[in-house]
C-alpha cells in the first residue's frame, strides 16, 4: 500500500492525520481513497477532472507529471505539495 503524506493545510479535514496508507495504482486512485476516508479532501486536490493547478505531486521523491494517471507502486511515498502564495 502506498503511503500518502497529507499537507498541513488538509490535516483538519483528515482528523489531524499526517499520513494515510492506501491501496491504489495511480495518483487518482489514491485521491479517491482519501476522499472516501476523509470527505471533502478530494475537492481540495481535484478540479474539472484533473489535479488542481495549485497542487504538485511527488511520487518517490520525483515530481510527477502524469496528473491523476501517474502510476504509483505498492510501496510508493506520495506527497501533495500545495503552491505557496507570496509576492
C-alpha positions as a Markdown table, in Angstrom:
| # | Residue | x | y | z |
|---|---|---|---|---|
| 1 | Unk | 0.0 | 0.0 | 0.0 |
| 2 | Unk | 1.2 | 3.5 | -0.8 |
| 3 | Unk | 2.0 | 5.9 | 1.9 |
| 4 | Unk | 0.4 | 9.3 | 1.3 |
| 5 | Unk | 1.7 | 12.3 | 3.3 |
| 6 | Unk | -1.0 | 14.8 | 4.0 |
| 7 | Unk | -0.1 | 18.5 | 3.8 |
| 8 | Unk | -0.7 | 20.7 | 6.9 |
| 9 | Unk | -3.4 | 22.7 | 5.1 |
| 10 | Unk | -5.5 | 19.5 | 4.7 |
| 11 | Unk | -5.0 | 17.9 | 8.1 |
| 12 | Unk | -8.0 | 19.5 | 9.7 |
| 13 | Unk | -10.3 | 17.5 | 7.3 |
| 14 | Unk | -8.2 | 14.4 | 8.0 |
| 15 | Unk | -8.7 | 14.4 | 11.8 |
| 16 | Unk | -5.2 | 15.7 | 12.2 |
| 17 | Unk | -3.5 | 12.8 | 10.5 |
| 18 | Unk | -0.3 | 13.5 | 8.6 |
| 19 | Unk | 0.0 | 10.1 | 6.8 |
| 20 | Unk | -2.6 | 7.7 | 5.3 |
| 21 | Unk | -1.8 | 4.3 | 3.9 |
| 22 | Unk | -3.9 | 3.5 | 0.9 |
| 23 | Unk | -4.4 | 1.0 | -1.9 |
| 24 | Unk | -4.1 | 2.3 | -5.5 |
| 25 | Unk | -2.0 | 2.1 | -8.6 |
| 26 | Unk | -2.4 | 5.7 | -9.7 |
| 27 | Unk | -2.5 | 9.1 | -8.0 |
| 28 | Unk | -6.2 | 9.4 | -9.0 |
| 29 | Unk | -7.0 | 6.1 | -7.2 |
| 30 | Unk | -5.1 | 7.4 | -4.1 |
| 31 | Unk | -7.1 | 10.6 | -4.1 |
| 32 | Unk | -10.4 | 8.6 | -4.4 |
| 33 | Unk | -9.3 | 6.6 | -1.4 |
| 34 | Unk | -8.5 | 9.7 | 0.5 |
| 35 | Unk | -11.9 | 11.1 | -0.4 |
| 36 | Unk | -13.7 | 8.0 | 0.8 |
| 37 | Unk | -11.8 | 8.1 | 4.1 |
| 38 | Unk | -11.9 | 11.9 | 4.6 |
| 39 | Unk | -14.9 | 13.5 | 2.9 |
| 40 | Unk | -14.1 | 16.9 | 1.3 |
| 41 | Unk | -10.4 | 16.1 | 0.7 |
| 42 | Unk | -10.8 | 15.2 | -3.0 |
| 43 | Unk | -12.3 | 18.7 | -3.7 |
| 44 | Unk | -9.0 | 20.2 | -2.4 |
| 45 | Unk | -6.9 | 18.2 | -4.9 |
| 46 | Unk | -9.1 | 17.7 | -8.0 |
| 47 | Unk | -10.8 | 20.3 | -10.2 |
| 48 | Unk | -12.6 | 19.6 | -13.5 |
| 49 | Unk | -11.3 | 16.0 | -13.6 |
| 50 | Unk | -7.6 | 16.8 | -13.1 |
| 51 | Unk | -5.3 | 17.9 | -10.4 |
| 52 | Unk | -5.8 | 21.5 | -9.3 |
| 53 | Unk | -3.2 | 23.7 | -10.9 |
| 54 | Unk | -2.0 | 24.8 | -7.5 |
| 55 | Unk | -1.1 | 21.3 | -6.4 |
| 56 | Unk | 2.1 | 19.4 | -7.4 |
| 57 | Unk | 2.6 | 15.7 | -6.6 |
| 58 | Unk | 5.8 | 13.9 | -5.7 |
| 59 | Unk | 6.0 | 10.2 | -6.1 |
| 60 | Unk | 9.0 | 8.5 | -4.6 |
| 61 | Unk | 10.9 | 11.8 | -4.5 |
| 62 | Unk | 10.2 | 12.8 | -8.1 |
| 63 | Unk | 7.8 | 15.5 | -9.2 |
| 64 | Unk | 5.0 | 13.6 | -11.1 |
| 65 | Unk | 4.0 | 14.9 | -14.5 |
| 66 | Unk | 1.2 | 12.4 | -15.2 |
| 67 | Unk | -1.5 | 14.0 | -13.2 |
| 68 | Unk | -4.2 | 11.7 | -11.9 |
| 69 | Unk | -2.8 | 8.9 | -14.2 |
| 70 | Unk | 0.6 | 8.9 | -12.6 |
| 71 | Unk | 1.5 | 5.4 | -11.6 |
| 72 | Unk | 2.4 | 4.5 | -8.0 |
| 73 | Unk | 3.8 | 1.3 | -6.6 |
| 74 | Unk | 2.7 | -0.7 | -3.6 |
| 75 | Unk | 5.5 | 0.9 | -1.5 |
| 76 | Unk | 5.5 | 4.4 | -3.0 |
| 77 | Unk | 5.6 | 7.5 | -1.0 |
| 78 | Unk | 3.3 | 10.3 | -2.3 |
| 79 | Unk | 3.4 | 13.9 | -1.3 |
| 80 | Unk | 0.8 | 16.5 | -2.3 |
| 81 | Unk | 2.6 | 19.9 | -2.5 |
| 82 | Unk | 0.3 | 23.0 | -2.4 |
| 83 | Unk | 1.6 | 26.2 | -4.0 |
| 84 | Unk | 2.9 | 28.8 | -1.6 |
| 85 | Unk | 1.5 | 32.2 | -2.1 |
| 86 | Unk | 3.5 | 35.3 | -1.7 |
| 87 | Unk | 5.0 | 38.2 | -3.6 |
